Amino acid sequence: MKYVIINGSPRKKNTWAVVKQIKKSLDGEFEEIQLIKQDIPICNGCFKCFDGEENCPHFDKVNPIVEKLKKADGLIITSPVYAMNVTSLLKNYIDHTAYLYHRPALFKLKGLVVVTTAGAGHKDVAKYMDETLRHWGVNKVYKLSFACGNEGIDIKSIDKVAKRFRDDVESGKLHSPKIMDVIFYNVWRRFALDENHIERDRKYWRETGLINHDFAPEVKLGIFKKLIAKIMFNLFKKMF
Ligand SMILES: Cc1cc2nc3c(=O)[nH]c(=O)nc-3n(C[C@H](O)[C@H](O)[C@H](O)COP(=O)(O)O)c2cc1C
C-alpha cells in the first residue's frame, strides 16, 4: 500500500509523535511531505486554477503533491491547532487545491486526519480537515485528535484507529458517501452543464464522464442516496 503523509506542522513534535505511532500499525511505502520544506508561496487569489490548475503560478510546487495523492492508497494529513484553526502552512496548501472542490478527483483515496492542540479546537479543526478531504473526493476519512495539554496522546486509541484505517485501505472497498458529499457533487455536476459556467469545469465533468453519474461510478450508491442525488440535481436545474 502507498501512503502519503502531509505534515501541516512546521515542526516534528506533538503531531508527528502521533504519526510515528500510526506508522507502527501500517504496512507499505510512505512518502513524507513536510509542507514547511515545500516553500509554497501564499495563494495570491488570482483565480487562475479554476480555469485550469496548470495556470496556477505555483503549479510546479502544488501539483506534484496532488499527483502523489492520485497514486496513493492512503493519505495521512496533519495539523496542530493554531489560533483555533489549521496552521497557515496547511491552509495555504488547501487554498491551492480549491479547484479540486469544482473538479473532485480522489474518489478511491482513504484519509486519516491527525490534529493536536494544547487544550482546545481539535475537534473543530479535525472536522474542517475531514470536510476538505471529502470536497477533494476522498472516499472515507478517519480522525484522530488530541488535546496534549489536558490528556496527552492516547496510544491505545491511535492504534485502534490506525488499524481500522489500515484494514480499510488494504480492503480496497469503497464506502457509500455521506449525504452532503452527494449533494455537493450534484451542485458541481449541475454547474458543469451550464453554458456560462467555467469552461474547464465543464470539460472535466464531460471528459471524465462524471456528468452522467449520480456520483463517481466506482462508488456504489444505495437507492436512498441515488434518489437524493436525482432530486438535488433536478432541484438545482430548476433553481439555476
Ligand atoms: C502559533 C500557535 C498557535 C496555537 N494556538 C492554539 C490554540 O488556539 N488552542 C490551543 O489549545 N493550542 C494552541 N497552540 C498549541 C498547539 O496546538 C499544540 O502545542 C500542538 O500540539 C503543537 O503541535 P506540534 O508539536 O506538532 O507543533 C498553538 C501553538 C502555536 C505555536
The ligand as an SDF file (V2000), in Angstrom:
LIG
                    3D

 31 33  0  0  0  0  0  0  0  0999 V2000
    1.0130   29.8730   16.8810 C   0  0  0  0  0  0  0  0  0  0  0  0
    0.3750   28.8270   17.7610 C   0  0  0  0  0  0  0  0  0  0  0  0
   -0.9930   28.9040   17.9730 C   0  0  0  0  0  0  0  0  0  0  0  0
   -1.6160   27.9760   18.8210 C   0  0  0  0  0  0  0  0  0  0  0  0
   -2.9680   28.0600   19.0030 N   0  0  0  0  0  0  0  0  0  0  0  0
   -3.5750   27.2170   19.8620 C   0  0  0  0  0  0  0  0  0  0  0  0
   -4.9740   27.3290   20.1120 C   0  0  0  0  0  0  0  0  0  0  0  0
   -5.6890   28.1370   19.5330 O   0  0  0  0  0  0  0  0  0  0  0  0
   -5.5220   26.4890   21.0200 N   0  0  0  0  0  0  0  0  0  0  0  0
   -4.7820   25.5570   21.6770 C   0  0  0  0  0  0  0  0  0  0  0  0
   -5.3390   24.8530   22.5330 O   0  0  0  0  0  0  0  0  0  0  0  0
   -3.4530   25.3770   21.3990 N   0  0  0  0  0  0  0  0  0  0  0  0
   -2.8460   26.1930   20.5230 C   0  0  0  0  0  0  0  0  0  0  0  0
   -1.4930   26.0330   20.2570 N   0  0  0  0  0  0  0  0  0  0  0  0
   -0.7520   24.8930   20.8150 C   0  0  0  0  0  0  0  0  0  0  0  0
   -0.5290   23.7690   19.7660 C   0  0  0  0  0  0  0  0  0  0  0  0
   -1.7320   23.4770   19.0590 O   0  0  0  0  0  0  0  0  0  0  0  0
   -0.0730   22.4600   20.4140 C   0  0  0  0  0  0  0  0  0  0  0  0
    1.0150   22.6740   21.2450 O   0  0  0  0  0  0  0  0  0  0  0  0
    0.2400   21.4120   19.3680 C   0  0  0  0  0  0  0  0  0  0  0  0
    0.2500   20.1320   19.9690 O   0  0  0  0  0  0  0  0  0  0  0  0
    1.5950   21.6620   18.6900 C   0  0  0  0  0  0  0  0  0  0  0  0
    1.8300   20.6480   17.7450 O   0  0  0  0  0  0  0  0  0  0  0  0
    3.2790   20.3860   17.1160 P   0  0  0  0  0  0  0  0  0  0  0  0
    4.1360   19.9080   18.2570 O   0  0  0  0  0  0  0  0  0  0  0  0
    3.0730   19.3520   16.0760 O   0  0  0  0  0  0  0  0  0  0  0  0
    3.7510   21.6930   16.5800 O   0  0  0  0  0  0  0  0  0  0  0  0
   -0.8530   26.9580   19.4380 C   0  0  0  0  0  0  0  0  0  0  0  0
    0.5330   26.8910   19.1920 C   0  0  0  0  0  0  0  0  0  0  0  0
    1.1340   27.8250   18.3740 C   0  0  0  0  0  0  0  0  0  0  0  0
    2.6260   27.7480   18.1210 C   0  0  0  0  0  0  0  0  0  0  0  0
  1  2  1  0
  2  3  1  0
  2 30  2  0
  3  4  2  0
  4  5  1  0
  4 28  1  0
  5  6  2  0
  6  7  1  0
  6 13  1  0
  7  8  2  0
  7  9  1  0
  9 10  1  0
 10 11  2  0
 10 12  1  0
 12 13  2  0
 13 14  1  0
 14 15  1  0
 14 28  1  0
 15 16  1  0
 16 17  1  0
 16 18  1  0
 18 19  1  0
 18 20  1  0
 20 21  1  0
 20 22  1  0
 22 23  1  0
 23 24  1  0
 24 25  2  0
 24 26  1  0
 24 27  1  0
 28 29  2  0
 29 30  1  0
 30 31  1  0
M  END
$$$$
